[in-house]
Amino acid sequence: MIFFMCLEIAMRQKRFGDSWYLKVAVSLIPIFWVGLHITYNFMRVWTS
């Protein structure tokens, strides 16, 4: 859900022109998202 919100914001920002910080943010979102999922799943397995 958060990912889609960020994606929508990024697509909206694209109309105003590309900027380096937007590109960095968009490229970091999936990495952060995957890391969050891996951490969550690892912690769930570890605590069970």
Backbone as CSV, one residue per row, in Angstrom:
resi,resn,N_x,N_y,N_z,CA_x,CA_y,CA_z,C_x,C_y,C_z
1,MET,0.845,-1.209,0.000,0.000,0.000,0.000,0.873,1.248,0.000
2,ILE,1.865,1.268,0.914,2.795,2.402,1.001,3.549,2.553,-0.316
3,PHE,3.953,1.401,-0.894,4.695,1.406,-2.155,3.893,2.075,-3.259
4,PHE,2.608,1.747,-3.341,1.750,2.310,-4.380,1.528,3.805,-4.162
5,MET,1.462,4.224,-2.894,1.341,5.649,-2.577,2.579,6.400,-3.054
6,CYS,3.753,5.830,-2.757,5.015,6.439,-3.181,5.116,6.464,-4.693
7,LEU,4.651,5.395,-5.335,4.680,5.301,-6.792,3.782,6.372,-7.411
8,GLU,2.611,6.567,-6.817,1.676,7.579,-7.309,2.274,8.975,-7.177
9,ILE,2.905,9.241,-6.037,3.570,10.522,-5.801,4.687,10.724,-6.826
10,ALA,5.464,9.669,-7.055,6.570,9.737,-8.016,6.056,10.024,-9.429
11,MET,4.976,9.378,-9.821,4.405,9.591,-11.149,3.859,11.007,-11.282
12,ARG,3.293,11.525,-10.208,2.772,12.889,-10.195,3.916,13.900,-10.301
13,GLN,5.016,13.589,-9.596,6.193,14.459,-9.614,6.831,14.505,-11.002
14,LYS,6.719,13.427,-11.763,7.330,13.328,-13.088,6.846,14.429,-14.024
15,ARG,5.632,14.869,-13.834,5.078,15.935,-14.673,5.844,17.241,-14.493
16,PHE,6.374,17.443,-13.303,7.102,18.676,-13.007,8.573,18.586,-13.415
17,GLY,8.959,17.451,-14.015,10.338,17.284,-14.463,11.125,16.403,-13.514
18,ASP,12.077,15.676,-14.082,12.902,14.778,-13.289,13.950,15.548,-12.510
19,SER,14.177,15.113,-11.294,15.243,15.667,-10.472,15.986,14.506,-9.824
20,TRP,17.257,14.705,-9.539,18.114,13.606,-9.059,17.604,12.975,-7.766
21,TYR,17.085,13.786,-6.833,16.625,13.219,-5.559,15.389,12.350,-5.745
22,LEU,14.569,12.688,-6.734,13.392,11.861,-7.041,13.828,10.509,-7.589
23,LYS,14.821,10.522,-8.482,15.345,9.281,-9.052,15.957,8.409,-7.959
24,VAL,16.691,9.027,-7.049,17.301,8.299,-5.922,16.211,7.686,-5.046
25,ALA,15.181,8.479,-4.721,14.086,8.004,-3.878,13.359,6.827,-4.532
26,VAL,13.045,6.972,-5.818,12.320,5.929,-6.547,13.152,4.645,-6.625
27,SER,14.469,4.783,-6.784,15.330,3.598,-6.858,15.538,2.947,-5.490
28,LEU,15.420,3.740,-4.419,15.608,3.203,-3.071,14.345,2.557,-2.509
29,ILE,13.165,2.992,-2.964,11.900,2.457,-2.447,11.818,0.928,-2.565
30,PRO,12.072,0.333,-3.764,11.980,-1.135,-3.859,12.993,-1.855,-2.986
31,ILE,14.215,-1.319,-2.895,15.270,-1.922,-2.068,14.836,-1.925,-0.604
32,PHE,14.318,-0.782,-0.133,13.828,-0.657,1.234,12.659,-1.615,1.484
33,TRP,11.756,-1.701,0.498,10.562,-2.545,0.596,10.946,-4.011,0.728
34,VAL,11.889,-4.477,-0.130,12.359,-5.861,-0.091,13.058,-6.138,1.236
35,GLY,13.886,-5.201,1.663,14.597,-5.346,2.933,13.642,-5.461,4.110
36,LEU,12.573,-4.677,4.064,11.566,-4.688,5.119,10.867,-6.052,5.179
37,HIS,10.502,-6.581,4.000,9.839,-7.875,3.929,10.747,-8.996,4.414
38,ILE,12.023,-8.979,3.993,12.979,-10.003,4.412,13.156,-9.957,5.927
39,THR,13.314,-8.753,6.466,13.492,-8.585,7.910,12.264,-9.086,8.667
40,TYR,11.079,-8.725,8.182,9.833,-9.129,8.835,9.681,-10.650,8.832
41,ASN,9.916,-11.272,7.667,9.795,-12.730,7.552,10.841,-13.443,8.394
42,PHE,12.072,-12.907,8.416,13.147,-13.497,9.202,12.821,-13.439,10.686
43,MET,12.330,-12.304,11.143,11.977,-12.139,12.555,10.818,-13.067,12.936
44,ARG,9.865,-13.236,12.031,8.701,-14.095,12.289,9.139,-15.556,12.415
45,VAL,10.054,-15.985,11.539,10.575,-17.357,11.592,11.422,-17.549,12.844
46,TRP,12.230,-16.513,13.164,13.157,-16.582,14.298,12.404,-16.689,15.625
47,THR,11.281,-15.969,15.758,10.543,-15.925,17.026,9.620,-17.134,17.202
48,SER,9.302,-17.835,16.107,8.373,-18.970,16.209,9.073,-20.211,16.767
